Amino acid sequence: MSHASMLKARRQHQKTRKLLDVAAKRAKRLAKEALAGPAVKKERVKKVKLTKEELGSQDAKKTSAI
């Protein structure tokens, strides 16, 4: 076996091994997700900007608490 063909065989072996590893990881991940059940989506909470009056009333509460 020539050196070039040996290197080619090595590259091919590494490539197939990587593909198999990736497929195994994917199968494991999918099985884990299936065990967990349906995913629950988190609801996004919108941040509401306070008006100047509301900000003033909060500041008054903070100063009275101190």
MODELLER restraints for C-alpha pairs under 7 A, 6 or more apart:
rsr = mdl.restraints
at = mdl.atoms
